Amino acid sequence: MQRLHLVDASELASAYAAAEYAVVLDGDVLALHVGEPAVDVEAYCAARRYAFITAWNPASQPLPEAANNEADARLVARLQSLDLGFHPAWAHDRDKQWRESGWLVADIDVAILDTLAVEFGQAGTLFWEHGQPVRLRMSMALANGADALPFVDWGCGLAADPD
């Protein structure tokens, strides 16, 4: 299992929570925001559960576009092997200085999402149940003393450390 070790996980989670997410459904671009219900997405894509995942920039380390595209192709193959429905999506910061392609996945089990996040080295994914606000799932533990953020779940997909 790959572990993510970042200097400031809380700062990274804040950036992910503030990012803008979008998905293309039936030719329309629909926005997603952490902490808000995704009413428009749910109207276009009927499902019980939803997720956003990318394979770009594992461990939040920028990679060349070719490497990101290769990782994305591996993620697509995994989603297909799991027989999951998925649609093109992306995330970007509010200043549009950073962008990552990804996928909106319908009816994915949260345990499978967490497994994929760890497999593809992703620090965070989005997940929500139909009618509920979008939540950010961080694949790392919240550091002691760090402030918890609303709509953020920590330590997703991490096995318990033996002590």
FENCOR-V91127 format. One record per run of one state. SS is the DSSP state (~ for helix, > for strand, _ for the rest). FROM is the first residue (numbers start at 1). LEN is the number of residues. If there is no record, write none. Layout:
# FENCOR-V91127
[[SS FROM LEN] [SS FROM LEN]]
This chain:
# FENCOR-V91127
[[_ 1 8] [~ 9 10] [_ 19 1] [> 20 6] [_ 26 2] [> 28 5] [_ 33 1] [> 34 1] [_ 35 2] [> 37 1] [_ 38 1] [~ 39 6] [_ 45 4] [> 49 5] [_ 54 4] [~ 58 3] [_ 61 4] [~ 65 17] [_ 82 3] [> 85 8] [_ 93 6] [> 99 8] [_ 107 3] [~ 110 10] [_ 120 4] [> 124 6] [_ 130 3] [> 133 6] [_ 139 13] [> 152 2] [_ 154 10]]
